[in-house]
Amino acid sequence: MNAPYPPPPAQAGGRDRTTLWGVLGIILGLLCCGILGIIFGYLSIRDAKRYGQSPVLGYLAIAFGVINIIGSAILRASGNYPFWNNN
């Protein structure tokens, strides 16, 4: 009747935010801020190496951030950037 509660799950030695940084980097890299995508991608790769996880999300975040920056530069140079045409 008085069964003990199960022990809490074991946690890693620190705060593992690999997935958080990777997902934030991908979202921000795709939608608006290429620089933030690169920064969060770097943080994801750093945490992945620290905790022995896969750094794929970090690499994707960096790739999408770079694509966003290059795409924005091309649109601005061609004059098709919608926020700069105040006609």
C-alpha positions in Angstrom: 0.0 0.0 0.0 2.8 2.4 0.7 4.8 1.9 -2.5 7.6 4.4 -3.0 7.5 6.9 -5.7 9.7 6.1 -8.8 12.9 8.0 -8.9 13.1 11.2 -11.1 14.7 10.7 -14.5 18.4 11.2 -14.7 19.5 14.5 -16.2 22.6 15.5 -18.0 25.3 17.4 -16.2 24.0 20.8 -17.6 21.4 22.5 -19.6 21.1 20.9 -23.0 19.6 23.4 -25.4 20.9 21.9 -28.6 17.5 21.4 -30.1 16.2 24.8 -28.9 19.1 26.7 -30.5 18.8 24.7 -33.7 15.1 25.2 -34.2 15.3 28.9 -33.3 18.2 29.3 -35.8 16.2 27.5 -38.6 13.1 29.6 -38.0 14.9 32.9 -37.8 17.2 32.0 -40.7 14.3 31.2 -42.9 11.9 34.0 -42.0 13.7 37.2 -41.2 17.2 37.3 -39.6 20.0 35.5 -41.3 22.6 36.7 -38.8 20.6 35.4 -35.9 20.1 32.1 -37.7 23.9 31.8 -38.0 24.4 32.7 -34.4 21.9 30.2 -33.1 23.2 27.6 -35.4 26.7 28.1 -33.9 25.3 27.7 -30.4 23.5 24.5 -31.4 26.6 23.0 -32.9 28.6 24.0 -29.8 26.0 22.4 -27.4 25.8 19.3 -29.7 29.5 18.7 -29.4 29.4 19.3 -25.6 26.6 16.8 -25.0 27.5 14.3 -27.7 24.4 14.9 -29.9 24.0 15.3 -33.6 24.8 18.9 -34.9 22.6 18.6 -37.9 20.1 21.3 -36.7 22.9 23.7 -36.2 24.3 23.2 -39.7 20.9 23.6 -41.2 20.4 26.9 -39.2 23.7 28.2 -40.5 22.9 27.2 -44.1 19.4 28.8 -44.0 20.9 32.0 -42.5 23.5 32.3 -45.2 20.8 31.6 -47.9 18.6 34.4 -46.3 21.5 36.9 -46.4 22.5 36.0 -50.0 18.8 36.1 -51.2 18.2 39.4 -49.5 21.3 40.9 -51.1 20.3 39.7 -54.5 16.8 41.2 -54.1 18.1 44.5 -52.9 20.6 44.7 -55.7 18.0 43.9 -58.4 15.5 46.5 -57.0 12.8 43.9 -56.4 13.0 44.2 -52.6 9.4 45.1 -51.6 10.2 47.3 -48.6 12.5 49.6 -50.6 10.1 50.5 -53.4 8.1 53.4 -52.1 6.4 54.2 -55.4 
